[in-house]
Amino acid sequence: MNKILVLNGSPRRDGIVYTLLKEIIKCAEENNEIEWIDIYNLQMEPCIGCMKCRTDDTCVLPKDDAHIVGEKIKKADVLIVGTPTYWGNMSAQLKVLFERNVPVFMGEKASGIPLAKQKGKRAVIVVSCTTPWPFNFIAAESRGAVSAVKEVLHYGGYKVTGKIVKPGTKINNNISEKILSKARKIGSSL
Ligand SMILES: Cc1cc2nc3c(=O)[nH]c(=O)nc-3n(C[C@H](O)[C@H](O)[C@H](O)COP(=O)(O)O)c2cc1C
C-alpha cells in the first residue's frame, strides 16, 4: 500500500489532464492510498526569491497551502503530476507550488552540489497540448512542459516510471483507447 499524491495542474475539471489522471487512479485506488489536489484551488503566494529556504529548509512566507502541500509531498511514496502545456511549460499555479517548495525536493551540500531529498520515489507525468504531433515535440510544446516537470522531479531524486502525452487537443479532443489503456496500465503498476 503506497501513498499516492496526485497534483492536478489543470484548472479545467473534466479536461484532458483531469480525465487522464482519473483514469490512472481508477486502476491504482484498490491497492493504494490516494490523495488528489487541484492546484488551482490552492491559496498560495508566489515565491519572493529570498533564497532563505536554502538555509532554513522551509519557506519564510506566512503559512499557506504551499507549505501544507509540501508536507504532503514529503509523505507521499508516489507523485502523479499532471499539467496542460502553457507557453511550452507547466501551468503557472503548478510552477508556483514547485517554486515555493524547492527545499522539499532538493538541498545543497556544503560544496554546492545538489542533494536529492525524495530519492528513490516514483513519479508519473501527464501532459496535454493543442499542438498536434510531431510539432508538439519538435517545437518543444508538450516536450517543454514534460521537461520542466522532469527538472523538478530529477532534482528531487524521483524515478519517472510513467509518462502520458496527449497532443493535438484543438483538432481532436477525444482521448484514444491507446492513451487510455496506457493510463490504466500505469495505474495498475503503482
Ligand atoms: C494560457 C495557455 C497557454 C497555452 N500554451 C500552449 C502552448 O504553449 N502549446 C500548446 O500546444 N498548447 C498550449 N495551450 C493549450 C493547452 O495546453 C490545451 O488546451 C490543453 O489540452 C488543455 O488541457 P486540459 O484540458 O487538461 O486543461 C495553452 C492554453 C492556455 C490556456
Ligand as a Chemical Component Dictionary entry (heavy atoms), coordinates in Angstrom:
data_LIG
# 
_chem_comp.id                   LIG 
_chem_comp.type                 NON-POLYMER 
_chem_comp.pdbx_formal_charge   0 
_chem_comp.three_letter_code    LIG 
# 
loop_
_chem_comp_atom.comp_id 
_chem_comp_atom.atom_id 
_chem_comp_atom.alt_atom_id 
_chem_comp_atom.type_symbol 
_chem_comp_atom.charge 
_chem_comp_atom.model_Cartn_x 
_chem_comp_atom.model_Cartn_y 
_chem_comp_atom.model_Cartn_z 
_chem_comp_atom.pdbx_ordinal 
LIG C1  C1  C 0 -2.539 30.094 -21.116 1  
LIG C2  C2  C 0 -2.464 28.949 -22.071 2  
LIG C3  C3  C 0 -1.278 28.695 -22.728 3  
LIG C4  C4  C 0 -1.179 27.618 -23.607 4  
LIG N1  N1  N 0 0.023  27.355 -24.208 5  
LIG C5  C5  C 0 0.122  26.306 -25.074 6  
LIG C6  C6  C 0 1.358  26.019 -25.710 7  
LIG O1  O1  O 0 2.376  26.661 -25.482 8  
LIG N2  N2  N 0 1.395  24.970 -26.583 9  
LIG C7  C7  C 0 0.281  24.198 -26.863 10 
LIG O2  O2  O 0 0.370  23.285 -27.656 11 
LIG N3  N3  N 0 -0.895 24.433 -26.220 12 
LIG C8  C8  C 0 -0.993 25.466 -25.350 13 
LIG N4  N4  N 0 -2.186 25.708 -24.698 14 
LIG C9  C9  C 0 -3.320 24.787 -24.901 15 
LIG C10 C10 C 0 -3.470 23.758 -23.770 16 
LIG O3  O3  O 0 -2.253 23.103 -23.489 17 
LIG C11 C11 C 0 -4.501 22.710 -24.187 18 
LIG O4  O4  O 0 -5.743 23.343 -24.385 19 
LIG C12 C12 C 0 -4.620 21.540 -23.228 20 
LIG O5  O5  O 0 -5.132 20.437 -23.936 21 
LIG C13 C13 C 0 -5.529 21.835 -22.040 22 
LIG O6  O6  O 0 -5.513 20.725 -21.179 23 
LIG P1  P1  P 0 -6.704 20.484 -20.108 24 
LIG O7  O7  O 0 -7.910 20.108 -20.895 25 
LIG O8  O8  O 0 -6.242 19.357 -19.299 26 
LIG O9  O9  O 0 -6.828 21.728 -19.308 27 
LIG C14 C14 C 0 -2.310 26.793 -23.844 28 
LIG C15 C15 C 0 -3.518 27.074 -23.186 29 
LIG C16 C16 C 0 -3.600 28.129 -22.307 30 
LIG C17 C17 C 0 -4.920 28.391 -21.587 31 
# 
loop_
_chem_comp_bond.comp_id 
_chem_comp_bond.atom_id_1 
_chem_comp_bond.atom_id_2 
_chem_comp_bond.value_order 
_chem_comp_bond.pdbx_ordinal 
LIG C1  C2  SING 1  
LIG C2  C3  SING 2  
LIG C2  C16 DOUB 3  
LIG C3  C4  DOUB 4  
LIG C4  N1  SING 5  
LIG C4  C14 SING 6  
LIG N1  C5  DOUB 7  
LIG C5  C6  SING 8  
LIG C5  C8  SING 9  
LIG C6  O1  DOUB 10 
LIG C6  N2  SING 11 
LIG N2  C7  SING 12 
LIG C7  O2  DOUB 13 
LIG C7  N3  SING 14 
LIG N3  C8  DOUB 15 
LIG C8  N4  SING 16 
LIG N4  C9  SING 17 
LIG N4  C14 SING 18 
LIG C9  C10 SING 19 
LIG C10 O3  SING 20 
LIG C10 C11 SING 21 
LIG C11 O4  SING 22 
LIG C11 C12 SING 23 
LIG C12 O5  SING 24 
LIG C12 C13 SING 25 
LIG C13 O6  SING 26 
LIG O6  P1  SING 27 
LIG P1  O7  DOUB 28 
LIG P1  O8  SING 29 
LIG P1  O9  SING 30 
LIG C14 C15 DOUB 31 
LIG C15 C16 SING 32 
LIG C16 C17 SING 33 
# 
